[in-house]
């Protein structure tokens, strides 16, 4: 395949070298003569282990060249990959001026080019940026059938970038509608078996990954400061923490949905934060966890309120499925709010037996919802009957049993990602999707 790469900085140079290794011919385009000349000489314009050897071999095999002419690059290729920089402005906002310039140049070059072309944006851009570029410069080429546009974020680490390209930990490709209906050969160009999302989802994946990495570093450093202050070797603490791949280093808690609750997380988060304050240790990340959780609960309440319905059914009151633990349950907070603001409320939770509640569990209900027995229904059918809004907090009934009970006039808020329920409700809304 003949490929043009726009931007011969870190991402562009590594992508070029690795693609030539796979047998593709690459022409690199850049505004800097020095970088272009390096490409023409088979010399890496950046420092990255192993890249010089790749580019030297590509040059020897006649698979690598450079140009300062966008038109020449587009006309000499079937695929263009945009890898130009997206630096921060002084106010922190992203500067997309280089992407805009290159996209306009590619669009102009396509005017005089015959045949199909594919364009892959690889520059890191905020969600909505690819669609903006398409709307501003590329839609006419898409409408004519000449152009297909993808977004493919890169996950290359400096110092190990070539190995990251050869054996990627994650391959993502974005298309206009989140499906690959054309140019499957292009979709897998940068890695096999890509995860396919809409353009905006693929753009957000990149930021989600980098934000998560930043949070992990900050988290480990804050625990480190606490440990040092207490005479604990936090390096060892983190080593042991990472041994748990079922909960700690896993996908288990990585699902948007309910605020966290229960008897452990709220108590333990507050206790460690309190200890840090007593010891005079600054922990901005850890201190923000409880306010973030409260903010998420407020967002859920706003989602509930904006529809205007007054007759509400809650499916699942306990903080977690298959338990009767009401301590710290966000749904108890939701129910308490609704009752205090004049809503008619019915609740179904097959695990709740008020006669068997004891200890802290009983005190929670006595304090917040003393009339819970009047709100609990013995069946889902009774709970949903007459309700205008259904808050599905738990999978407390099979989808087959639920299907005939939900009518098209009811609004359904899915709190924890019950995918099958979306098809049952005409007026469906996810709590944060």
C-alpha positions in Angstrom: 0.0 0.0 0.0 1.2 3.5 -0.7 0.9 5.7 2.3 1.5 9.4 2.9 2.2 10.6 6.5 1.7 14.2 7.4 3.9 15.4 10.3 7.3 13.7 10.8 7.6 14.2 14.5 7.5 11.5 17.0 4.2 9.7 16.1 4.7 10.3 12.3 8.3 9.0 12.2 7.5 5.9 14.2 4.4 5.1 12.3 6.3 5.5 9.0 9.2 3.3 10.0 6.9 0.5 11.3 4.6 0.6 8.2 7.6 0.3 5.9 8.7 -2.8 8.0 5.3 -4.3 7.0 6.0 -3.8 3.4 4.2 -0.5 2.7 5.7 2.4 0.8 5.7 5.7 2.7 6.1 9.3 1.7 6.5 11.7 4.6 5.3 15.3 4.4 6.4 18.1 6.6 6.9 21.8 6.5 10.5 21.5 7.8 13.1 20.8 5.1 15.4 19.3 7.7 12.9 16.5 8.6 12.1 15.9 5.0 15.8 15.6 4.1 16.3 13.2 7.0 13.5 11.0 5.5 15.0 11.1 2.1 18.3 10.1 3.6 16.8 7.3 5.7 17.7 9.0 8.9 15.3 9.3 11.9 14.4 12.9 12.7 13.8 11.9 16.3 15.6 9.8 18.9 13.9 6.5 19.4 15.6 3.1 19.8 15.5 1.0 16.7 14.0 3.7 14.4 17.2 4.6 12.6 17.6 1.0 11.5 14.0 0.8 10.2 14.3 4.0 8.2 17.7 3.1 6.8 16.4 -0.2 5.6 13.3 1.4 4.2 15.4 3.9 2.3 17.6 1.1 1.0 14.6 -0.8 -0.2 13.1 2.3 -2.0 10.1 2.4 0.4 10.7 5.7 2.0 10.8 9.3 0.8 9.9 12.8 2.0 8.4 16.0 0.5 7.3 19.4 1.6 4.5 19.3 -1.0 1.1 18.1 0.4 -0.2 17.7 -3.2 2.7 15.5 -4.1 2.2 13.4 -1.0 -1.5 12.9 -1.6 -1.1 12.1 -5.3 1.7 9.5 -4.5 -0.5 7.6 -2.0 -3.7 5.7 -1.5 -3.9 6.5 2.2 -3.0 9.7 4.2 -2.3 9.6 7.9 -2.3 12.9 9.8 0.2 12.9 12.7 0.8 16.6 13.1 1.1 18.0 16.6 -1.8 19.3 18.7 0.0 21.5 21.3 -1.6 23.3 24.2 -2.4 27.0 24.0 -1.5 29.2 26.9 -5.0 28.9 28.3 -4.8 25.1 28.2 -7.1 24.7 25.2 -6.0 22.4 22.4 -4.4 24.0 19.3 -5.8 22.3 16.2 -4.3 24.8 13.7 -1.8 22.4 12.3 -4.5 19.7 11.8 -6.8 22.2 10.1 -4.1 23.4 7.8 -3.1 19.9 6.8 -6.7 18.8 6.4 -7.4 21.7 4.1 -4.3 20.9 2.1 -5.3 17.3 1.7 -8.8 18.3 0.6 -7.4 20.6 -2.0 -5.0 17.9 -3.3 -7.9 15.5 -3.6 -9.6 17.8 -6.1 -7.1 16.8 -8.8 -6.6 13.2 -7.7 -8.4 10.3 -9.3 -9.5 7.1 -7.5 -10.4 6.3 -3.9 -8.5 7.7 -1.0 -8.5 7.1 2.7 -7.7 9.6 5.4 -6.7 8.5 9.0 -6.4 11.1 11.7 -3.9 10.0 14.3 -3.2 13.3 16.0 -4.6 13.5 19.5 -7.8 15.5 19.3 -10.8 16.1 21.6 -14.1 14.4 20.8 -15.9 16.1 18.0 -12.7 17.3 16.2 -12.7 14.7 13.4 -16.4 15.5 12.6 -15.5 19.2 12.6 -12.7 18.6 10.1 -15.0 16.6 7.9 -17.7 19.3 8.0 -15.2 22.0 7.3 -13.1 20.4 4.6 -13.9 16.8 3.6 -17.7 16.2 3.3 -17.8 16.8 -0.5 -15.2 14.1 -1.1 -17.0 11.7 1.2 -20.3 12.4 -0.6 -18.7 11.8 -4.0 -17.5 8.4 -2.8 -13.8 9.3 -3.2 -12.9 9.5 0.5 -13.2 7.4 3.6 -12.3 9.0 6.9 -11.0 7.2 10.1 -9.7 8.2 13.5 -7.0 6.0 15.0 -5.5 7.1 18.3 -1.9 6.1 19.0 -0.7 4.4 22.2 3.0 4.7 21.7 5.4 5.2 24.6 8.6 7.0 24.1 11.5 4.6 24.3 9.4 1.5 23.5 7.3 2.9 20.6 8.4 0.4 17.9 7.6 -2.5 20.2 4.3 -0.9 21.1 3.4 -0.6 17.4 4.4 -4.2 16.6 2.5 -5.6 19.6 -0.1 -3.1 20.5 -1.9 -3.4 23.8 -4.9 -1.7 22.3 -6.0 -1.0 18.7 -8.9 1.5 18.2 -10.4 2.7 14.9 -13.1 5.4 14.7 -15.6 5.6 11.9 -18.5 8.0 11.3 -21.1 5.7 12.7 -19.1 3.2 14.7 -19.2 0.5 12.1 -16.8 -0.6 9.4 -18.8 -0.7 6.2 -16.0 0.2 3.8 -12.2 -0.1 3.5 -11.7 -2.9 6.0 -8.1 -3.1 4.7 -7.6 0.4 6.1 -9.3 -0.2 9.4 -6.7 -2.9 10.3 -3.7 -1.0 8.8 -2.5 0.1 12.2 -3.2 -3.1 14.1 -5.2 -6.3 13.8 -8.7 -6.8 15.3 -9.3 -3.1 16.2 -12.0 -2.0 18.6 -14.5 0.0 16.4 -16.2 3.1 17.8 -17.7 6.3 16.3 -15.2 9.1 15.7 -16.0 10.8 19.0 -15.6 7.5 21.0 -12.3 6.8 19.5 -11.1 10.3 20.3 -12.3 10.0 23.9 -10.5 6.7 24.3 -7.2 8.4 23.9 -7.9 11.0 26.5 -9.5 8.4 28.8 -6.3 6.3 28.7 -4.0 9.2 29.3 -6.2 10.6 32.1 -6.3 7.2 33.7 -2.5 6.9 33.5 -2.1 10.4 35.1 -4.6 9.5 37.9 -2.6 6.2 38.6 0.6 8.1 38.9 -0.9 10.8 41.2 -2.7 8.1 43.3 0.5 6.2 43.8 2.4 9.3 44.7 -0.2 10.4 47.2 -0.2 7.0 48.9 3.5 7.2 48.8 3.5 10.5 50.8 1.1 9.0 53.3 3.3 5.9 53.7 6.5 7.9 54.1 4.9 10.0 56.8 3.8 6.9 58.6 7.1 5.1 58.1 5.7 2.6 55.6 7.5 1.6 52.4 4.8 2.5 49.9 6.7 0.9 47.0 6.0 -2.4 48.7 2.3 -1.4 49.3 1.8 -0.7 45.6 3.5 -3.9 44.6 1.1 -5.9 46.8 -1.9 -3.8 45.6 -1.0 -4.7 42.0 -1.0 -8.4 42.9 -4.8 -8.3 43.0 -5.8 -8.7 39.3 -9.4 -9.6 40.1 -10.4 -6.2 41.6 -7.4 -3.8 41.7 -5.8 -4.2 38.3 -8.9 -5.3 36.3 -12.0 -4.0 34.6 -14.2 -4.7 37.7 -14.9 -1.2 38.8 -14.4 0.4 35.4 -18.1 0.7 34.4 -20.0 3.9 34.4 -23.1 3.8 36.5 -24.1 4.1 40.2 -22.1 6.3 42.6 -20.1 4.0 44.9 -21.7 3.1 48.2 -21.8 0.2 50.7 -20.3 -0.1 54.2 -16.7 -0.1 53.2 -15.7 2.4 50.4 -17.3 5.6 51.9 -16.0 4.8 55.4 -12.5 3.9 54.4 -12.1 6.8 51.9 -13.1 9.3 54.5 -10.9 7.7 57.2 -7.7 7.8 55.1 -8.5 11.4 54.0 -9.0 12.4 57.6 -5.7 10.8 58.7 -3.9 12.7 55.9 -5.4 16.0 57.0 -4.4 15.3 60.6 -0.8 14.6 59.5 -0.7 17.7 57.3 -0.3 15.6 54.1 -1.7 17.1 50.8 -3.8 14.6 48.9 -5.7 16.5 46.2 -6.6 13.3 44.2 -7.8 11.3 47.2 -9.6 14.3 48.7 -11.6 14.8 45.5 -13.1 11.3 45.5 -16.0 11.9 47.9 -17.0 15.2 46.3 -16.8 13.5 42.9 -19.1 10.8 44.2 -21.6 13.3 45.5 -21.4 15.2 42.2 -22.3 11.9 40.4 -25.3 11.4 42.6 -26.4 15.0 41.9 -26.1 14.2 38.2 -28.3 11.2 38.6 -30.9 13.2 40.5 -30.9 15.8 37.7 -31.5 13.1 35.1 -34.4 11.9 37.2 -35.9 15.3 37.6 -35.7 16.7 34.1 -38.4 14.5 32.7 -41.0 15.9 35.0 -42.6 12.5 36.0 -44.0 12.2 39.5 -44.8 8.5 39.7 -41.5 6.7 40.1 -40.6 3.0 40.4 -37.1 1.9 41.6 -35.9 -1.6 40.8 -33.2 -2.5 43.4 -32.6 -0.5 46.6 -29.5 -2.2 48.1 -26.1 -0.7 47.2 -25.2 -3.8 45.2 -27.0 -6.6 43.3 -27.6 -9.9 45.2 -27.3 -8.3 48.7 -29.7 -6.6 51.2 -27.1 -4.1 52.4 -28.6 -0.7 52.5 -25.6 1.1 54.1 -24.3 3.8 51.9 -26.7 2.8 49.1 -27.1 5.6 46.5 -30.6 4.4 45.8 -31.5 5.0 49.4 -30.4 8.6 48.9 -32.4 8.8 45.6 -35.5 7.4 47.3 -35.1 9.8 50.3 -34.8 12.7 47.9 -37.8 11.7 45.9 -40.0 11.2 49.0 -38.9 14.6 50.3 -39.9 16.3 47.1 -43.4 15.0 46.7 -42.8 12.1 44.3 -45.0 9.0 44.5 -42.6 6.1 44.9 -42.7 2.3 44.7 -39.8 0.0 45.2 -39.0 -3.6 44.4 -36.0 -5.4 45.7 -36.3 -9.2 46.0 -33.6 -9.5 48.6 -35.1 -7.0 51.1 -37.0 -8.5 54.1 -37.6 -5.7 56.6 -38.4 -8.2 59.3 -34.8 -9.5 59.0 -33.0 -6.2 58.9 -30.7 -5.7 61.9 -27.8 -3.6 63.2 -26.6 -0.8 60.9 -28.9 -1.9 58.1 -31.9 -1.4 60.3 -30.7 1.9 61.7 -30.2 3.3 58.1 -33.8 2.6 57.3 -35.2 3.8 60.6 -33.3 7.1 60.2 -33.9 7.8 56.5 -36.9 5.8 55.3 -39.1 4.8 58.3 -42.0 4.1 56.0 -40.1 1.8 53.7 -42.6 -1.0 54.3 -45.3 1.1 52.7 -43.2 1.6 49.6 -41.9 -2.0 49.0 -43.9 -4.0 46.5 -44.0 -7.8 46.4 -43.6 -8.0 42.6 -42.2 -6.1 39.7 -45.6 -6.0 38.1 -47.1 -4.2 41.1 -44.1 -1.8 41.2 -44.3 -0.8 37.5 -48.1 -0.6 37.4 -49.0 3.1 37.0 -45.4 4.3 37.2 -44.3 7.0 34.8 -40.6 6.7 35.4 -38.7 3.4 36.0 -35.2 3.6 37.6 -33.5 0.3 36.9 -30.7 0.2 39.5 -30.3 -3.6 39.5 -31.1 -6.7 37.4 -33.7 -7.9 39.9 -35.8 -9.7 37.3 -35.0 -11.5 34.0 -35.4 -9.5 30.8 -38.0 -12.0 29.6 -40.1 -11.4 32.6 -39.6 -7.6 32.5 -40.5 -7.2 28.8 -44.3 -7.4 29.0 -44.3 -5.1 32.0 -42.7 -2.1 30.5 -44.9 0.1 28.3 -43.7 2.6 25.7 -45.0 5.6 27.6 -42.7 4.9 30.6 -39.3 6.6 30.8 -36.6 4.2 31.8 -33.3 5.3 33.4 -30.7 2.6 33.3 -28.3 3.2 36.2 -25.8 0.3 35.8 -25.7 -0.6 32.2 -28.4 -3.2 31.7 -28.0 -3.4 27.9 -31.0 -5.5 27.2 -33.4 -3.1 28.8 -32.7 -0.4 26.2 -34.7 -2.3 23.5 -37.7 -2.5 25.8 -38.2 1.2 26.3 -39.0 3.8 23.7 -37.9 6.6 26.2 -34.7 5.1 27.4 -31.8 7.0 29.0 -28.6 5.8 30.6 -27.5 7.5 33.8 -24.2 8.7 32.2 -24.3 7.5 28.6 
